[in-house]
Amino acid sequence: MTLNDCLHYAVNNQPALKQSYIDEKIARATNRINLSGWFPQVGLNANYQHYFQLPTSFIPNTQNPGGPKVPVKTGLYNTLLPQFGATQTVFNNDVLFAVNAAPLYLKGARQNTELTKIDLVTNVSKAFYDVLLTQAQIQVLAEDTERLGKNLRDAYSQYVAGIVDKVDYKRASISLNNSVAQLKNTSENVQVKYAVLKQQMGYPPEKGLTVVYDTAQMMQEIGMDTTEAMNYEKRVEYSALQNSIQIQHLTTNYYATGFLPSLSAFYNYIPEFENDQFSDMFSKAYPYSLFGITLSLPIFQGFKRVENIRKSRLQEQRLDWDMVDLKHGINTEYEQAKANYKNNLTDFRTMQENVRTAREVYDVIRLQYREGIKQYLEVITAEADLRTSEINYLNALYQLLQAKIDLQKAMGNIPTNI
């Protein structure tokens, strides 16, 4: 896989990003739940009553109007009251807040997804370059082992010919053994690097993975314009905090409008069924219906609404200071990332030159040793300098690519449209 292949795979399979997409769906569902209060609320209730003894009422005695009232059993033994009701909110502070806040909550969920994408691209890219670095180190150490093998054979041939003593041969053997051990350790370490890359991609651990990269293209990608001015609005964290400030401002308005009354309309229809005999319960209905308007105005709640307003305004002030702190943090991150990139670029160019010089020195000294001009100790030193220069060059290249990613992230330029 190339780097783009790894990023495409990660976008489609990385668990954290999948969870962010689910969070967006949850935000949409939550908004629909909160907005459901604007729709008519329709319900059906039923109440059945059976009297073992009918209630008693007292009515005037028609035969003796001035005398005591007469007790009379009233009602029927069986009563069923089905009630179909509908309520429509005309004005309510809660649903008004839900309407205004719904797009902001969804926007916040999308911003969280964008932040997850930025982290995904950053982490996968760094893990990818780390694998490439380790593979390049293996190649350098393999070449070093091959050179030391040739040196060992040359030293042994000169020892057999009696030109040098066995010290040069022994030194060559020690250097070769050390190089072989370092090559083996690095070869084992590359599997760990691959495991990290798979984890960042969401790639199955049991499946094989091999990364490829065009070295010439990599060299072209290390450059970056460091004169571009910092723009806070490119950072998703800045936009997300602005969104939080807007939500908190709506919350303050919500508490402020809590002094307004709630208004709703309702309609009820009750087809009443009554009969002394349960079997004849539904033989006849006595329906009635009604329409009304409900006005609810809480007058005093122990200063709860006033304190909620005060608390929300204090939270707005805190978010304003969060914005100030965020700007300072972004600026520091940008300056540090830019300085790291420039320093690593300088180190990289220096290491490039060191590799060319060390290779040239090694080739000359090795040739002089074969001619008997130089001692083998100088060959060992030159070979160690070459190996160290090549390893330092690879480390400088990786650190430069990593610094470029950090600078892009600090400037808000990490590409997420993959």
C-alpha positions in Angstrom: 0.0 0.0 0.0 1.1 3.6 -0.7 0.4 6.3 1.8 -2.8 7.3 0.0 -3.9 3.6 0.0 -3.4 3.5 3.8 -5.3 6.7 4.3 -8.2 5.6 2.1 -8.4 2.3 4.0 -8.2 4.1 7.4 -11.1 6.5 6.5 -13.3 3.5 5.7 -12.2 1.2 8.6 -10.7 3.1 11.5 -12.9 2.5 14.6 -12.6 6.0 16.0 -13.8 7.6 12.8 -16.6 5.1 12.5 -17.7 6.1 16.0 -17.6 9.8 15.0 -20.0 9.1 12.1 -22.3 7.3 14.5 -22.1 10.3 16.8 -23.3 12.4 13.9 -26.3 10.1 13.5 -27.0 10.2 17.2 -26.9 14.0 17.1 -29.5 14.0 14.2 -31.7 11.5 16.2 -31.4 13.7 19.3 -32.4 16.8 17.4 -35.5 15.0 16.0 -36.4 13.9 19.5 -36.1 17.4 20.8 -38.1 18.9 17.9 -40.9 16.3 18.3 -42.5 18.6 20.8 -43.7 20.9 17.9 -45.8 18.1 16.5 -49.3 17.3 17.8 -49.2 14.9 20.7 -52.0 12.3 20.2 -52.9 9.7 22.8 -55.7 7.3 23.7 -56.6 6.5 27.3 -59.3 4.3 28.7 -60.7 4.0 32.2 -63.1 1.1 33.2 -65.0 1.1 36.5 -67.2 -1.5 38.1 -69.2 -0.6 41.2 -70.0 -3.4 43.7 -72.1 -0.8 45.4 -73.4 2.3 43.7 -72.5 5.7 45.2 -75.2 7.5 47.2 -76.5 10.9 46.4 -78.9 13.0 48.4 -81.8 14.7 46.6 -84.6 16.9 47.9 -87.8 15.1 49.1 -90.4 16.1 46.6 -93.2 15.1 49.1 -91.6 17.1 51.9 -89.5 19.9 50.4 -88.7 21.3 53.7 -87.7 18.0 55.3 -84.4 16.1 55.1 -83.0 15.0 51.8 -83.5 11.5 50.6 -80.5 9.1 50.0 -80.6 7.6 46.5 -78.3 5.2 44.7 -77.1 6.8 41.5 -75.0 5.8 38.5 -74.6 2.4 36.7 -72.6 -0.6 37.8 -70.3 -0.6 34.7 -68.6 2.5 33.2 -66.0 2.7 30.4 -64.5 6.0 29.5 -62.2 5.8 26.4 -60.6 9.2 25.8 -58.9 10.3 22.6 -56.9 13.4 23.1 -54.7 15.7 21.0 -52.4 18.5 22.2 -50.7 21.1 20.0 -47.9 23.3 21.4 -48.4 26.9 20.4 -45.4 28.3 22.3 -43.0 26.6 24.6 -39.5 27.7 25.7 -38.1 24.2 25.6 -39.1 23.4 22.0 -38.1 27.0 20.9 -34.6 26.3 22.3 -34.5 22.9 20.5 -35.2 24.6 17.1 -32.4 27.1 17.6 -29.9 24.7 19.0 -30.4 21.8 16.6 -28.2 23.0 13.8 -25.4 23.9 16.3 -25.4 20.5 17.9 -25.2 18.8 14.5 -22.4 21.2 13.5 -20.5 20.3 16.7 -20.8 16.6 15.9 -19.4 17.2 12.4 -16.6 19.2 13.8 -15.7 16.3 16.1 -15.6 14.1 13.0 -13.3 16.5 11.3 -11.0 16.5 14.3 -11.0 12.7 14.3 -10.1 12.8 10.6 -7.2 15.2 11.2 -5.8 12.9 14.0 -6.3 9.9 11.7 -4.3 11.5 8.8 -1.6 12.7 11.2 -1.2 9.4 13.0 -1.4 7.1 9.9 1.1 9.3 8.0 3.6 9.3 10.9 3.2 5.5 11.4 3.7 5.0 7.6 6.9 7.1 7.6 8.1 5.2 10.6 7.8 1.9 8.8 9.6 3.4 5.8 12.4 4.6 8.1 12.9 1.2 9.7 12.9 -0.5 6.3 15.5 2.0 5.0 17.6 1.4 8.1 17.5 -2.3 7.4 18.7 -1.6 3.8 21.5 0.5 5.2 22.5 -2.1 7.7 22.4 -4.8 5.0 24.7 -2.8 2.8 27.0 -2.2 5.8 27.0 -6.0 6.5 27.9 -6.6 2.9 30.8 -4.1 3.1 32.1 -5.6 6.3 31.9 -9.0 4.8 34.2 -7.9 2.0 36.5 -6.2 4.4 36.7 -9.4 6.4 37.6 -11.4 3.3 40.2 -8.8 2.3 41.7 -8.8 5.8 41.8 -12.6 5.9 43.5 -12.8 2.5 46.2 -10.3 3.6 46.6 -12.2 6.9 47.1 -15.5 5.0 49.5 -13.8 2.6 51.5 -12.5 5.6 51.0 -8.9 4.8 49.2 -8.1 8.1 48.8 -9.8 11.4 45.7 -11.4 12.7 44.6 -8.2 14.6 43.0 -6.7 11.4 41.2 -10.0 10.7 39.8 -10.2 14.2 38.7 -6.5 14.1 36.9 -7.1 10.9 35.2 -10.2 12.4 34.0 -8.2 15.4 32.7 -5.4 13.2 30.8 -7.8 11.0 29.3 -9.6 14.0 28.1 -6.3 15.5 26.5 -5.3 12.2 24.7 -8.6 11.8 23.3 -8.3 15.3 22.1 -4.8 14.7 20.5 -5.8 11.4 18.7 -8.7 13.1 17.3 -6.4 15.8 16.1 -3.8 13.3 14.5 -6.5 11.2 12.5 -7.7 14.2 11.6 -4.1 15.1 9.9 -3.5 11.7 7.1 -5.9 12.7 6.3 -3.6 15.7 6.2 -0.6 13.4 3.8 -2.5 11.1 1.6 -3.4 14.1 1.4 0.3 15.0 0.4 1.2 11.4 -2.2 -1.4 11.3 -3.7 -0.2 14.5 -3.9 3.4 13.3 -5.5 2.2 10.0 -8.0 -0.2 11.6 -6.3 -3.0 9.6 -6.8 -6.6 10.7 -3.6 -7.7 12.6 -3.7 -11.2 11.1 -3.6 -9.9 7.5 -0.3 -9.1 5.7 0.7 -5.5 4.8 3.5 -4.1 2.8 4.1 -0.4 2.2 5.7 1.1 -0.8 6.8 4.7 -1.6 8.5 6.6 -4.4 11.7 8.0 -2.9 11.9 10.7 -5.5 8.3 11.8 -4.7 9.1 11.8 -1.0 12.1 14.2 -1.6 9.8 16.5 -3.5 7.2 16.5 -0.7 9.5 17.6 2.1 9.4 21.3 1.0 6.8 23.7 2.6 6.1 27.4 2.5 6.9 28.7 6.0 6.0 32.3 5.1 2.3 31.6 5.1 0.5 33.6 7.8 -1.3 31.8 10.6 -5.1 31.8 10.3 -7.0 30.7 13.4 -10.2 30.1 11.5 -8.5 27.2 9.6 -8.3 25.3 12.9 -11.3 23.1 13.6 -10.7 23.6 17.4 -11.3 27.3 16.9 -14.5 26.8 15.0 -15.7 24.2 17.5 -15.1 26.6 20.4 -17.1 29.3 18.5 -19.9 26.8 18.1 -19.8 26.1 21.8 -20.0 29.9 22.5 -23.1 30.2 20.3 -24.8 27.3 22.1 -24.0 28.8 25.5 -25.5 32.2 24.3 -28.6 30.3 23.2 -28.7 28.7 26.6 -28.6 32.2 28.3 -31.5 33.3 26.1 -33.4 30.1 27.0 -33.2 30.9 30.7 -34.1 34.5 30.0 -37.3 33.5 28.1 -38.2 31.1 30.9 -40.3 34.0 32.3 -42.6 33.7 29.3 -45.8 31.6 29.6 -46.3 28.3 27.7 -49.4 28.0 25.5 -50.9 24.9 24.1 -54.3 23.8 22.6 -56.0 20.5 23.3 -59.0 18.5 22.0 -60.5 15.5 23.8 -63.2 13.2 22.6 -64.8 10.7 25.1 -67.4 8.1 23.9 -68.7 7.2 27.3 -70.2 3.7 27.8 -72.4 2.9 30.8 -74.7 0.0 31.7 -75.6 -2.1 34.7 -75.0 -5.3 32.6 -71.4 -5.8 31.3 -72.7 -7.7 28.3 -74.8 -4.7 27.3 -71.9 -2.2 27.9 -71.4 -1.3 24.2 -75.0 -1.2 23.2 -75.1 2.5 23.5 -72.6 5.3 23.8 -73.0 8.7 25.4 -70.2 10.7 23.7 -69.0 14.2 24.5 -66.0 16.2 23.3 -64.2 19.4 24.3 -61.6 21.9 23.1 -59.5 24.1 25.2 -56.4 26.2 25.6 -53.8 25.8 28.4 -51.7 28.8 29.6 -49.0 28.0 32.0 -47.1 30.9 33.7 -44.7 30.0 36.6 -44.6 33.0 38.8 -42.0 32.2 41.5 -39.5 29.3 41.6 -37.2 30.4 44.4 -35.0 32.6 42.1 -34.0 29.5 40.1 -34.5 31.2 36.8 -32.5 34.3 37.8 -29.6 32.2 39.0 -29.6 30.1 35.9 -29.3 33.2 33.8 -26.4 34.4 36.0 -24.7 31.0 35.8 -25.1 30.9 32.0 -23.6 34.3 31.5 -20.6 33.3 33.7 -20.2 30.3 31.5 -20.2 32.5 28.5 -17.4 34.6 30.0 -15.4 31.5 30.8 -15.7 30.4 27.1 -14.5 33.8 26.0 -11.4 33.2 28.1 -11.1 29.7 26.6 -11.0 31.4 23.2 -8.1 33.7 24.4 -6.3 30.7 25.8 -6.9 28.7 22.6 -5.5 31.4 20.4 -2.3 31.6 22.6 -2.0 27.8 22.4 -2.5 27.7 18.6 0.1 30.4 18.1 2.6 28.7 20.4 2.0 25.4 18.6 2.5 27.0 15.2 5.7 28.8 16.2 7.2 25.7 17.7 6.1 23.5 14.7 7.6 26.0 12.3 10.9 26.2 14.2 11.1 22.4 14.4 10.5 22.2 10.7 13.2 24.7 9.8 15.7 23.1 12.2 15.0 19.6 10.8 15.3 20.9 7.3 18.7 22.2 8.1 19.7 19.0 9.8 18.5 17.0 6.8 20.6 19.0 4.3 23.6 18.6 6.6 23.1 14.9 6.9 22.8 14.6 3.1 26.2 16.3 2.7 27.7 14.1 5.5 26.6 10.9 3.7 28.3 12.0 0.5 31.4 13.0 2.3 31.5 9.9 4.5 31.1 7.6 1.4 33.9 9.4 -0.4 36.2 9.1 2.6 35.4 5.4 3.1 36.1 4.6 -0.6 39.5 6.4 -0.5 40.6 4.9 2.8 39.5 1.4 1.8 41.5 1.7 -1.4 44.5 3.0 0.5 44.3 0.1 2.9 44.3 -2.5 0.1 47.4 -0.7 -1.2 49.0 -1.0 2.2 49.0 2.8 2.8 46.4 2.9 5.6 45.9 0.8 8.7 42.8 -1.3 9.1 41.7 0.7 12.1 41.2 3.7 9.8 39.0 1.5 7.6 36.9 0.6 10.6 36.5 4.2 11.6 35.6 5.3 8.1 33.1 2.5 7.8 31.5 3.4 11.1 31.3 7.0 10.1 29.6 6.1 6.9 27.0 3.8 8.7 26.4 6.5 11.3 25.9 9.2 8.6 23.5 7.1 6.6 21.4 6.3 9.8 21.5 9.9 10.8 20.3 10.9 7.4 17.4 8.6 7.5 16.4 9.8 11.0 16.7 13.4 9.8 14.4 12.6 6.8 11.8 11.0 9.1 12.0 13.8 11.6 11.6 16.3 8.8 8.5 14.6 7.4 7.1 14.4 10.9 7.8 18.1 11.5 6.1 18.9 8.2 3.0 17.0 9.3 3.0 18.8 12.7 3.3 22.2 10.9 0.5 21.4 8.6 -1.6 20.4 11.6 -0.7 23.6 13.4 -1.7 25.7 10.4 -5.0 23.8 9.9 -3.8 22.5 6.5 -4.1 18.7 7.1 -6.1 17.4 4.0 -9.1 15.4 5.2 -10.9 15.0 1.8 -9.6 11.6 1.1 
